[in-house]
Amino acid sequence: VMQCASGDAPDCLSAGQVDALRKIYGGPNHTVTGEQIFPGYLRGTELSFFAEQPTATSAPSFPFPFQWVWGMNWDWRTFDFGTDVDVMRNTLNFAVDGTNPDLTAFQAHGGKIIFYQGLADGIQVPGGIFDYVKSVESKMPGQSDRFIKLFTAPGMGHCGGGVGPNIFGNLRPGFPIYPADPTRDLLAALENWVEKGRVPTQIIATKYANNQPTGAVERTRPLCAWPKVATYKGSGDIDSANSFSCQDPS
């Protein structure tokens, strides 16, 4: 729809730009096997795309995992999304791959997990945590919802920030915390779940002006336990969490 009829212009996308966006949304694929290496960005999160083009004298912002494998002189220009991906997996997965879906022992011990994910996260894209939660349910059918809750924050970036409400006890320095309120604080919600058996179904998130602790409160919104989503009740202040309820997506 946004592609230019011909050529390029300021108010449309060239054919090359459309193709590039489709690849970004699709995520990186293994150049040999074709498998998806990691999910792509969600549509609608373009303002949070984490993209850069290192120069001849600069390095990418996150070179350290590659340097762990190939040393401090690793050159990003030589990376191959096929053979080099396999080398990284064989070298690092034993230490950094936290995707084992068998949490039977954890559940038997009485453990509970609360995940949270910014839907506009430009570094850790949401597809990864969705895939993991689904894999746990596949491994432990009918069990995962009893000890895992995932809260998604629309418009929130990496761990915080962004255009959406993004303060909810997620350890952002300087912002108010509510250690005694399980409806507004993640840790309090987890404590309440483990010690009192009160299952968290939503967390109230707050958006401060300019994402600064001194800013005025611009809006509040419930973050719903996935896969439910915050749905406007049809009346009331659209910037108030009280005007929304958690519902199954339509």
N, C-alpha and C positions, 0 to 999 in steps of 0.2 A: 504493500500500500504506500509506503514512504519512498519507494524507489523512483528516481527521476525518469521521466519519459525518455530522455536521452542525455548523455553526458553527465554533468554534475552541476549543482547549484546550491546556494546557501540554505534553501528551504526544503531540500530533499536529499536522499542518499544515492550515491552512485551504485552501480551493480557490484563493484568491488567491495564497497562498504557493507552492502546487504549480505554478501557472502561472508565477510569477516564477522559480522554480528551473529550469523547463524552458527559459525564455528565456535564463537565465544559462548553462546547459549548451549551449544551441544557439549562443551567440555572437551578436554584433550583425549585423544585416542591413541592407542598403541599402533605405531606405524607398521608393525609386522603382523600382529594378530588381529588388529582392528578393534580390540576390546576397549571399552571406556575406562580410562585410567582414573578419572575423577569427574564428578558432575560439573556442569557449567553453571553460569550465573542465571538467576531467575529473571524472567522478563519483568520489566518495570523497575529494575534496580540499577539502571544505567548510570545514575549519578554516583554510584558507589563502586563502579568498575575499578579494580586495582590493576592498572596497566602502565607499563613504562617501557621505554626503549633505551637500554644502556648505550652509552657512547663508547668510543674506542678507549677512553681513559677511565670509564666508570664501570662499576659492577652492579648487578641487580641488588635490590634492597634486602633480599633474604638469601645470601649465598651460602650460609653456613652448612645446611644439610649436604650440599654438593661438595663443599670443602672437606667435610668429614670423610667423604668417599675418595675424592681425587686430590685432596691437598689444597693448600692455600693459593696455589697458582692455577686453580681450575679456571678454565675459560668458558664462559657461558655460550659462546658462539659455536662450540663443538658439541653441545648437548644433543643427543639423539633420542627422540621419544619412542624408541624401540629398544635397542640393545642397552642403552644407558639406563632406562627405566628398570630393566631386569637386573642390572648391576646394583642399582640403589636398593631394590627390594631384597636381593640376596645379602646385601651388606648391612642394612639398617633395620629391616622389618622385625628382627628378634627383639629390638630395643624400643622401637617407636610405634609399632603397629598395634593399636588398641582396639581392634575390630573383632576380637573373638566373641561370637554371639552366645556362647554357652555360659550363662551366669547362674547355673543351677546351685553351685556352692554358695554364691553370694546371696541368693534368695533364701536358701535354707538357713543361713546365718541370721536372717531377719533384716537384711540390708534393703535400703531404699535409695533410689537415684532420682534426682531432679536435673534434667538438662535444660539449658535455655539457648536459643539460637536467634540472632538477628537475621531477618529475612533479606536485609540489604547488606549483609556482611560481604565485603569485597575480598576478604582473605580466606576465611573458612566458609565456603559457600554452603547453603543449607542442605543441598542434596546429600551431603555426606552423613549428616546425623539422621536424616530421614531413612536412608538406606540401612544405617546401623540398627535403628529401632525396629525396622521391619525384619531385619535378619534375626534379632533376638526373638521376636514373636514367631518367626518361622521355626526357630530352633526349639522354642518353648511355647507351643501353641496354647493360647488361652491364659497364659501365665504373666506375660510381660507387663500388662496394664496394672497388675497388682503390686508391682514394685518399681516401675519406671513411669515417670511423667516428663513430657517434653513440652516446654512453653516457648512459643515462637513470638517474636517481637517485630511486627511489620514496620518497615522504615528504619530499623535499627542497624547500625553498622557492626564492626568487629568488637564484641563485648560491651558496646555502648555507643553513644553518639548517634548521629543520623537525624532524619527528619521526623521520625516517630517517637512516641514515648519510650524512654530508654533507661529510666531509673526505677529499680525495684529490688533493692538490696543486693545488687550485682557488683558490689565492691568498687564503686566509682569514687575516688578521693574527693572529699569536700562536700558531697551531697548528703542530704538527710538520710538516716537509716532508722529502721523501725524494728529493732530486735525482738519486741514483744508482740508484733502484729503479723501473724502468718498470712494475712491477706495482702500485705505490701512488702514483705521481706522474704526472699528465697530461703535463707537459712532458718528463719523462724518457721516457715512452712514445712521444711524438711524435719525440723525438730518436732513439730506438732504431729507430723505423720508417723515418725518412728516411735515417739514416746506416748502419744495419745490415740493413735490410730485414725486421725482425722485426715482423710485423703484430700490433697490439694486439687482443686478443679480450676482455679483461676488466681492470678496475681495481678494486683493493680499497679500499672506502670505510669510514671509521670514524665511529662516533657517540660523542661525548663527553657526559658528564652535563651537562645544562642548556646544551648547546652552548657550553661554555666551555673554553678551552685547559687550564685547571687541573682540569677535571673528570675523573673516572675514565672509562676506556673501557667503554662499555656494550655495544657490539656492533660487529662488522665484517660486511661483506657484499660480495660481488662485484657490480660494476656491469657489465652485459654489453653487448657491441656489439649495437646494435639490428639486427634485431628480437628477438634472443634475450633471455630473461629468467632471473633467478636462480631455481633450482628446488631445493627441499630434497631431499637425497639419501635421506631416510627414516630416518636415524639420525645421532646426534651432537648437539653443542651447537647449539641454534637461534640462538644469538647469535654464532656463529663462522662466518667466511667459508668455512672448510674443510668445512662441512657442506652447502655449496651448489655447484651447477655451473650453467653457462650452457647453456640448452636452448631449442629452438624452442617458442614458446607453444603450448599445447594447444588 
